């Protein structure tokens, strides 16, 4: 077999590998140039506690986790001063997320009795690296994948919030405390600027107009609701 024939066979064998490598590099370049992505994201909602109107004991819960309640509905009653029965009312319409206190437990005035979330109006909070966040603008379209719910939703960038000075000060203070305790022997490491992220608020387009948290896009499992705290992967188009 001649060298020319051997070179031809080697070239034919390597061609698919080279083509695959080129396609992978093009895909990486395209994602870096046209999209900003992050897996550091979660579902968020307005969450409010129904609070004890006075000090006393929780008498009975009238709701369970997952129940939908109207604003002003009585969600529990408690025994207040002089054993007066007091009603605990929902401060907003929404879904019961947590019952943080046991029946019969003693609580003080203002302590949470029932935690309620507005799951009809959800959004995403995504933390994006500071350098990549410079590419973001309000109104950009996003694709949000929520693996736990088995759904992919469309979204829109609504707000971009840089890290606060207090957060930066806290990070620096932690490094100083570590150095003082002897846990960080390297002076340069103690003064290294921590990685910064920018919080991005993304509105969600639920599949049904005015849909609930349990609504899903066509072909997806409708039995999987969305809840605050679910992790998400976000891909924002910047070109």
N, C-alpha and C positions, 0 to 999 in steps of 0.2 A: 504493500500500500504506500503510495507516494506521500510526501509531506504535504503537498497541496490538497490531496484528498482528505488527509487527517485534519488539516486546518479547517477544511470545509465542514467536516462532521462535527468538530468541536464548536464551530460557529453556530451551526444549526442547533446543537444541544444547549448552548448558552443563551441563544436568542430569547427564549421565553423568560429566563431568569432576569436578563437585562431589561426586557420590556416590563416585567413586574416591578423591578426596582425603580425604573423611571416613573411608572405610574404611581408608585407609593410616594416618591419624592414630590411629584406634581400635586398629589392629594394633600400632603403635608403643607406645601407652599400655599395651596388654595385655601385650606382651613385657616392658616396663619394670616393670610392677606384679606380674606373676605369675612371671617367670623371671629368672634370672641367667645370662648367657651369656658365653662367652669362647672365643677361638680360640687363646689362648696355653696349649695343653695338649699332652701327649704320653703315649704308652704307656710304662709302667715295669714292671720285673720285678726279681727278685732275681738279681744277676749276680755270679759268683765266678770268680776265676782259679785254675786248677791251676798251682801254683808249682813251680819247680825245687827239689828237695830239697837240692841242693848246687851249688857252682860247677862249671861244665863246659861241654860243648857239646851242643846238641840233635842227637841222632842221627837219629831218624825220627819223624814224626807217624803215628799209627795211626788218626786220624780226619780228617774233612774238615768244613768249615763246613756246617752244616745237619744233621749226624749227631746222632742222639739217643743219649745214653749213660746208663748207670746209675752211681749213686754208688759210688766205689771202683774203677771200671773203669780199666784202663791206657789212657791216651789218647796217650802218647808215651813214648819212652825217650831217655835222654841218657847221654853218657859223662862220668862224674864223675872225682874224683881217682884217680890211678893207673889210669885207663881202666876203672874199675869201671862196669858197666852199671847204671843207675838207672832205675826206673820212675816215670813221672809219672802220678798217679791223679786221677780226677775227684772234686772235693770235694762234689759234689751231683749228683743226677739232673737232666738237662736237655738242652738243645740247644746244640751247639757254635756260637758266634757269631763267633769270631775266632781266628786263629792268629797272634799278634803277633810271633813270631820265626821266622826262616828256619831250615831244617834246616842243620846245620853251624855255626850262629852260636854264639859264646861268650856265656854268660850267667852271672850271679851267683846265689848262693843266694837263694831267695825271689822271683826275678823271674817274671813271668807267662809261661807256656808255652802254655796253652789257656784261652780265655775261654768260660765256660759260663753259660747263662741258663735259669732255670726258667720256660718259656713256658706251662706249664699253670696258672700262677697270676699273672695279669697284673692291673695296675690302671692308673688314669689319674692323673696329676699335672696339675692345672689351676691356673693363676695367675689370680686374680680381683682386680679393683680393690678396694682397702681399703674404700671407701665401700659398694660393693655386697656385699662379703663379710659385712657385718654382718647381712645377711638370711639367711645360711646357717646351717643346723643339721644335726647328725648325723641320718642316717636319711632325709633328703630324696631324692626320686627324680630321676634325671638321664637325659638322652638324650645318647649319645656318638656322634658321626659321625666315622669314620676313613676319610677319602677315599681314601688310598693303598690300602687294603684293600677299598674298595667296600662297606663295611658300616656299619650303625647298630645299636648295642647299648644295652641298658638298664644303668643303674648306680645306685649308692647312695652318698651322701656318708658317708664313714667317719671322716674326720679333717680338722680345719681348723687350720692352723699359721700364726700370724702371722709376719711378717718378723722375723728375729733381730736383736738389737742389734749383733752383729758385722757383719752385712750393711749396716746403716745406717751404722755407723762407717766401713766401707770406702767407701761411696758419698760420705760427707762428706770423707774423706781424699783421694779422687780429685779432688773439686772444689777442695780447697785446693792440691793439686799443680798443677792447671791454672792457678789464679790466680797461683801463685808463678812459673810458667814464662811468664806473660804471655799465655797463650792465652785468658784470660777477663778482659777489661778492665772488665766491669760487676760492681761489688761486690755488688749485689743479686742478680744471676744466680748468683754463686758461692755465695751462702748460701741459695738457693731450695731448699726441701725437695723431694727427688726423689719422683716418683710411687711410691707403695707398692702392693705386691700381696701377697696372702695365698695360700699354697699349700694347695690342697684335694686330699685323696686320695679317689678315687672307685673303689669296687670295681666290677668288670665282671661281668655275668651272661652267661656264654658260652651259646650256643644249646643245647648238649648238656650234661647233668649230668656234671660232671667232664671236660668237653670239653677238647680241645687247642687250641693257638693257631690251628690251621688251620680250626677249626670256624666255620661261619657260620650266620646265620639263614636261614629258608626263603626261597627265591627269590634268594639271593645266591651269588656265585661261591665255591665251596669251595676253589678253588685259590689263594686269596689268604691267606697266613698273617699273623698279627700279630707284630711284632717291637718290642722296646724302642726308643724314639726316634721312632716314627711320630707325626706330628702329628695332633691331634684337635680337633674343635669340640664344646664341651660346653654343654648347656642344662639348667639345674637349676630345677625347680619350687619356688617359695618360698611359694605360696599354696595 
